[in-house]
Amino acid sequence: MADDPVPPLPPEVAARLRAGTFLLIDKPRGPSSHQVTAWVRDLLGLPRAGHAGTLDPNVSGLLWIGAGPALKLLPLLLEFPKRYVAVIDFHATVRRPAVEAVVREFTGPIFQTPPVRSAVRRRRRVRVVHRLELLELDRSRALLDATVDSGTYIRSLAVDLGDALGVGGHMAELRRTETGPFSETAAIRLDTLADAIHRARAGAPEELLGRLHPLDEVWRAFPRVTVKPGAASAIVHGADLAAGGIARVDGSFGPGASVVLLDPSGQLLALGTALRDSAHLNGPGWAIDATRVLGEVARFPPTWRSPALPPRKASATVPAPPPAPDPTGG
């Protein structure tokens, strides 16, 4: 007997998915981030989905998944600092004052080399530990609360802390509790998401809609630059932003910062990288490098014309060459 057809998602849910949405998933220990993303994709019947900020299989916590146009905004999520709660097993009994002293030394910029099992190139780099606090200590087991730059390896940090204490150590457990201003309290478990999708297909979409976060929840957390109409058209067609095309700036930033470019109506136009400090945007030259365009080309016809080419000069008639001999001998 054939399975009953799956009811479609309500129109309001389908419209939210087409417009682009983020889901904050409470990833369990066990599956990889890729597997969790694939499950969410299949539960919602999506053609594609992606995640930002990979969590190892044995790590739990907040995992961002994007669908539709939200896929283009996933790089923004990598800009947010991450907060973790970690259990570290030192290889000998340690005293609390010694651990607290080492924790203070590792707060601020640190050098890190990714662990051998990581998927990125192993080269030394600088990451910032914004906050590192010892919550509990039981002989050789410590519970730490860490807020760090994106791309910081807590496993490597655990090893470094153990080495600094002279006893060695390793990470026993890890959970991501925050990404930027977003907390695990807003995350949803996979089984709860499956139940919400089932209820939505049965005609009660309210819970599911509350879990499909619109794009502006993310991009409004970044400095915003509103551009003039002509500049909006140029950006969509591949140009960067010069100072003369800026209409308004909301938020301060320095060179190299990620910024959001908005069209004159306040709609998301592109992501960009600042080439100057926000306090010194005036003057000739480029101000922002438009790194990823999100505006629709059809909404922004070109506002310029290519220069007219001069008429070609008449050339003397060149007689056609004689036909080549037929290789078949015909």
N, C-alpha and C positions, 0 to 999 in steps of 0.2 A: 504494500500500500504506500503510495507516494506521500511524502511529508506535506503537511499543510503549508501554504505559502506564508511567508513572513509579512505581517502587515507593514505598510510603509510608515515612515516617520511623519509626524504631523507637519503641515506646511510651514509653521513658524520655526520648527526645529531645522527643517531642510533649508530654509532661508538663512538661518544663522550659520549653518555649516558652509553654505555657498559664499557668504560674506567673509568667512574666515573666523576661526575661533581657537582659543587655547583651553586646554584642560589641565588642571593641577591634580596629578595622580599621586596617591600614596603607594609608592612602589614597595612590594614585599621583598624579603630576602629570598633568593633562589633564582628567579628568572633574570635574564639580562634586560637592559633598558630597551634593546631592539625588540625582544620578545613581547614586552609589555606594550610597546608602541603598536606592534602588529595586532595584538589582541584588541586594543582600543579601536584601531582602524576597522577591524572586522566586525566588532560589536556595533559600530555606527554605520557600517556599509560604505566606508569611504574608499575612494580609489588610491589615496595616498595620505600618509601622516608622517610626522617627523618629531624628534625630541631634541631638547637642548640640555647640555650638562649631563653627560653619561654617568650613571651610577653602576659600579661593579655588581655582579650577581649577588654577592654576599652583603651588599649595602642596601639599606632601606631608606625610605623618605621621599621627599618632594621631587617629583619628576614632571617637567613641563612637556606637554605634547601639543603640537600645532597641526591644524588642518586647513586646507584651502589657502587663501592668501596669507594666513598666519605663518605659513612655512617660510615666507620671505622675511619675517620678523624674528625668526629664531636666533639670528646672530645678536640681536639686542639683548636677549636673555643672558648671553654669555658675558655681558658687561657687568651684571649684578654681582656684588659679593655674595658668598655662600656661607651659611651658618650650619655647623655640625655639632652633634654630641658624639664623643668618641670614648670608647673603653680601651685603655692601653695597659697591656701586661708588661711590666718591667721584669727583668730576669733575675731580680733579687729584691729583697725588702728595701724600701727607701723611706726616708723621713719627709714629712710634709714640708718643713721649711726649705729643704733642699729642692724639692719638686717646684715649690712656688718661686724660688729664686731662678731656676732654669726656665720656667714658664715666662717670667718677665724678660729674660734674655732673648727669647724667641718671639717676642711681640714687636712688630715693626717689619721692615724689609728683611727678607732672608733669602739666601741662595738655596735653590733646590735642583736636584736632578731627578727626572721621573723614574719610578721604579721599573725594574726589568720587564714586568708583565704588562706595562702600559702600552697603549697603541700608538703613542706619539714618539717622535724622535728624541732620544735620550741626550739632551744637551743642557748644560747648566743655565739657569735663568733666575731672575729675581721675582719673588712674589711677596705680597704684603700680608702679614697676619695682623688684622685690625684689632682683634680682641682674642685673648687666650686666658681662660680661667679654670683653675682646678676646683671642681665641685666636690669631689669625694676622693678619699684615698684609704684603701684597706690593704695594708702591708705592701704588696707589690702590684696591686691593681688600682688604676686611677681612672676617674671619670672627668673628662674635660669638655668645656664648651668653647668652640672656636668659630670666629668669624674671619673669613680669609678671602683673598682675591680669587676670582674664578681661575681655575687651572692649578690651584694649589693641591698638592697630594698629601692628604692627611696620613696615609700609610708611611710616606717618607718622613713626615714630621714626627711621627711616633718613634721611628728608628733613630732620628736625630736627637730627640729628647732622651732616649735611653742611653745613647752614646755620651751625651753631655753629662749625664749623671754617673757615667762610668760603670753601668751595670747592663746595658743593652735593653732593648724593648721592642715590642711589635704591637700593631693595632689588632685588637681582638674583635671589636664591633664598631660599627659606624652607622649613623643616621643623619641625613640632611633634614634640617628643620626649617630653614628659611632660604629663599632666593630673593635678594634685594628686599623690597617691602612686603613680600608675599610669604605667608607662614604655612606650616603644615596643617594648621587648623582649618585652612580653606581647601585642603586636598581631599580627594575622594578615593576610597578603596575600589578595587576592580569589581568585587562582588556587588558593592553598593551601586556602582555605575551600571552594571548589567541589569540590576533591578529597576533603576530609573529609566533605562532605555525600554525595558519591557512595559513599564507603566505608560511611557510616552506613546508607544505603539498601540496601547489599549485606549488611548484618548486622554491621558493625564500627563501633559508634557511639562508641568511647572517645575518639578524637581530637576529634570534634565536641563531645562533652559537655564536654571540657576547655576549649573555647573559648566556651561559653555560661555567662557569669558570672552567678551568682545575685544577687538584689537586695541582699542584706545586705553584699556586698563594697563597695557604694557607701555605703549609709546608716550603716554602722558607722564610717565616717570622720568623722562629725559628732557634736556633743554630743547626748546622748540623755536624754529625760525620760520616765520611766515614770509613768503616771497611775493613779488609783484607779478601781475598777469603775464607779462612778456617773459619773465624769468621762469615761471612755471612751465610755459610751453617749451622753452629751450631745454630745461632740465629733463623733461619727459622724452625729448628727442636726443638726449645724450650729452648735454653740456653740464659743466660744473657751475657753481654759483659765485658770481662776482658781488662785491660789496654793493654796487649800485642796484642790484636786484632784490635787496633785502627790504622788506616793509616793516618788520617787527621782530624783536627777539625776546623770548620769555625764558629766563634762567641764565646763569653764568656758566662759562666753560673756558677751558684752555685749549691750546693747540693739541691735536690728536684725539680730542674727546668725540664721542659719538653724539650726533644731534639728529633731530627729526625735522624734516622740511615739510611745511604745510602749504597748500595752495591758498589763494586769497579767500576762499570760502571756509578755510579751516580743516579741509580734508587732507588726509595723509598723502603726500606726494612722493617722498623718497627718504631714504636714510643717507646720512652723510658723515664725513669726518672733518672736524674743524681744522682749518689751516692757520687760523689766528686766534688770539684771545678775544673773548666776546666783548671786551671793553675797547678793542682796537680794530673793529671791523671796517671802518671807513678807509678810503684810499683806493688807489688803482690795484688791479690784480684780483686773483681768485681768493675767495674767503672760505668756501666750503667745497670739499670734494664730494660730489654726489656718488655714493658707492653702490646703491641699490634702488632702482626706480620702481615705485609701486603704483603711480598714477597711470590711468589708461590713456594711451596715445589718442584714441578717438575723441576724448574730451578736450584735447589741447592741440588744435590744428596749428601748423607752423605760422608764426606771425612775421616771417621774413621771406624774402624772395631771393633765389639764386641770381647772381648778376647775369645779364643777357650776354651771350657770346657774340663776338663780331661775326658778320657773314663770312663764310669761307670764300677764298679767292678761287675764281675759275681756273682750272688747270688745263693744259693742252691735252688733247685726246691722244691716248696711247693705244696703238693698234693691239688687238688681242693676239696672243701668241698662237702659233699654229697648233692644231690638235696633236696630242701625243700619239705615237703609233699604238695600235691595239695589240696588247701582248698575246692575244689569242690568234693573231694572224688573220682575223676576219675582215 
